Structures are given as structure tokens and as C-alpha cells.
Amino acid sequence: AWDVSSASYVQAFSVTSQEATPLGLYFKPDGTKMYVVGSSGDDVNEYSLSTAWDVSTASYVQAFSVSTEETTPAGLTFKPDGTKMYVTGQQGDDVNEYTLSTAWDVSTASYAQNFSVAAQETGPAGLTFNNDGTKMYIVGVISDAVHQYSTVAYTETLDLSTGSVFEITP
């Protein structure tokens, strides 16, 4: 487990019908949902997996457009309970936060706010958080670097308008 040198190819699942330029991928922690973000559709595509972690059992469910906030979405992650979704983009050079009124259902997403990373990176791509949400990491294609940000824990709330931290609310 976790050793890429022991990996062997198993199979592929095409997302071309929904996204011609897939850039970001996220799996629900139990492996029953898969999310793909890309720059040709400017949306987050949701798939259900009838067998957890087996992409051959994936079926398309729905999409959520992020084009109002970002026309070149590249990175995607979720809060561990599925009530928040975060999308990075190379057009806005920021992280966009969305609230999901039903966990893991992108059709219930609504835009909340964004956090600019332009001072550090003008081509943000992948993003992730540490396990308790106190650190955010952005990888950039312009700086070729991993940028670390301090955040507030998932259980706390802080005003994003200060610009010094990224809000993560329960």
C-alpha cells in the first residue's frame, strides 16, 4: 500500500462525454463518488461508483458550473464531510469556496467566497488540506512550487475578508 513502485495498471474510465480537458480529480473518502473538474466544461462533474474505488463501475450523475467564478478550473477538493467544495483556477488565481446544502451533491452547491493566491502563484493547479483543515496547500504551474497557507480548523469560523486566512466553516 502507498508504494507507487509496486503499482500496476488496471483500467481507465473515459470522462470525455462530460469533460474534454480533465485537470482535477477527487474521490469521496468512502470511494462511492468521484468528481472531475476541467477547463473545457468549466464545471465539476459528479460520478457514482457502484463498487467503491472501482472506476469501471462509475456512472455520470450531474455537473455544477463554476464558470461564473473560474473559466480555467484546475484543482478540486472537498471538506471531509462533503459540505464544502474548493476549486482552484488559473484565470482568477484563487481558491473558490462553495457550500453544499446536501453533502456530496454538487447540484446543491452555492458560491460562498474566494481567497486570492495571486501574490504567490498566478497558475494555481492542485490543492489539498491537511486532515484537520489547519493548512492549505496549492501547487502552481508558474512558480513550480508548493505553497502552504495557515487556515482555521474545520470546526472554527474566521472572516475571509481579512485576507490573512482562508475560511473553513463547519
C-alpha positions in Angstrom: 0.0 0.0 0.0 1.1 3.6 -0.8 4.2 2.4 -2.7 4.0 3.7 -6.3 6.9 1.4 -7.4 4.5 -1.6 -6.9 1.7 -0.1 -8.9 0.2 -1.9 -12.0 -2.2 -0.6 -14.5 -5.8 -1.8 -14.1 -8.2 0.1 -16.3 -9.5 3.5 -17.5 -12.8 5.3 -17.3 -13.4 7.9 -20.0 -14.9 11.3 -19.0 -14.7 12.8 -22.5 -18.5 13.0 -22.8 -18.5 15.4 -19.8 -15.0 16.9 -19.9 -12.5 17.0 -22.8 -9.8 18.6 -20.7 -9.9 17.0 -17.2 -7.4 18.6 -14.8 -8.6 17.7 -11.2 -9.9 14.6 -9.6 -11.3 13.9 -6.1 -12.8 10.8 -4.5 -15.3 10.8 -1.7 -13.5 9.2 1.3 -15.6 6.0 1.1 -14.9 5.7 -2.6 -18.5 5.8 -3.8 -18.3 9.2 -5.5 -15.8 10.6 -8.0 -15.5 14.2 -9.0 -13.7 15.6 -12.1 -13.0 19.3 -12.9 -11.7 20.6 -16.2 -11.2 23.6 -18.3 -13.3 22.8 -21.3 -16.6 22.5 -19.4 -15.7 24.8 -16.6 -17.6 22.6 -14.3 -17.4 19.9 -11.6 -18.7 16.6 -12.8 -20.1 14.1 -10.3 -20.0 10.3 -10.8 -21.4 7.5 -8.7 -19.4 4.3 -8.2 -21.5 1.2 -7.6 -18.4 -0.6 -6.3 -16.2 1.7 -4.1 -12.9 2.7 -5.7 -13.6 0.8 -8.9 -13.8 3.3 -11.8 -15.2 0.7 -14.2 -18.5 1.0 -12.1 -18.7 4.8 -12.4 -21.7 6.4 -13.9 -22.3 10.1 -14.6 -24.7 11.9 -12.2 -24.6 15.6 -12.8 -22.4 18.7 -13.2 -22.1 22.0 -11.4 -20.8 25.0 -13.4 -18.1 27.1 -11.8 -17.7 29.4 -14.9 -19.0 32.5 -13.1 -16.1 32.3 -10.7 -13.5 30.5 -12.8 -13.1 29.7 -16.5 -10.0 27.6 -16.2 -10.6 25.3 -13.2 -7.7 23.1 -12.4 -7.9 21.8 -8.9 -10.6 20.3 -6.7 -11.0 19.2 -3.1 -13.8 18.8 -0.6 -14.1 19.2 3.2 -14.1 15.7 4.6 -17.8 15.7 5.4 -18.7 16.9 1.9 -20.4 20.1 2.9 -17.7 22.4 1.3 -16.1 22.2 -2.1 -13.0 24.1 -3.2 -11.9 24.8 -6.8 -8.6 26.5 -7.9 -8.3 28.2 -11.1 -5.7 29.7 -13.4 -8.0 32.5 -14.6 -8.8 34.0 -11.2 -5.6 32.9 -9.5 -7.7 32.0 -6.4 -9.4 29.3 -4.4 -13.2 29.4 -4.7 -15.3 28.0 -1.8 -18.7 26.5 -2.3 -21.2 25.4 0.3 -23.2 22.2 -0.4 -26.6 22.1 1.3 -26.6 18.3 0.8 -23.2 16.7 1.4 -21.5 15.3 -1.7 -24.3 16.5 -4.0 -22.8 19.1 -6.4 -26.2 20.2 -7.6 -26.8 21.8 -4.2 -23.5 23.8 -4.3 -23.6 27.6 -4.0 -20.7 30.0 -4.2 -19.5 31.3 -0.8 -16.3 33.3 -1.3 -12.8 33.1 -2.7 -9.2 33.6 -1.5 -6.6 35.0 -3.8 -3.3 33.3 -4.1 -2.0 35.6 -6.9 0.7 37.1 -4.7 2.3 33.7 -4.6 1.0 31.9 -7.6 -0.6 33.0 -10.9 -1.2 29.5 -12.1 -2.7 27.5 -9.2 -3.5 23.9 -10.1 -3.8 21.3 -7.4 -5.0 21.9 -3.9 -5.4 19.9 -0.7 -5.8 20.5 3.0 -4.2 18.6 5.9 -6.5 16.3 7.9 -7.8 18.9 10.4 -8.1 21.8 7.9 -5.5 24.0 9.5 -3.2 24.0 6.5 -4.0 24.5 2.8 -1.6 23.6 0.1 -1.5 24.9 -3.5 0.7 23.6 -6.3 1.5 26.1 -9.0 2.5 25.7 -12.7 4.1 29.1 -12.9 6.3 29.0 -9.8 6.8 25.2 -9.9 6.3 25.3 -6.1 4.0 24.0 -3.4 2.6 26.9 -1.4 1.4 26.4 2.2 -1.2 28.5 3.9 -2.3 28.6 7.5 -6.0 28.3 7.9 -8.6 27.9 10.6 -9.7 24.5 11.6 -12.8 22.9 10.1 -14.6 23.5 13.4 -13.9 27.2 13.6 -15.0 30.2 11.6 -12.9 33.2 10.6 -13.8 36.1 8.3 -12.1 35.7 5.0 -12.3 39.4 4.3 -9.2 39.9 6.4 -7.2 38.2 3.6 -4.8 36.6 6.1 -6.6 33.2 6.4 -9.0 31.1 4.4 -12.4 30.5 5.9 -13.4 26.9 6.5 -16.8 26.6 8.3 -18.5 23.5 9.6 
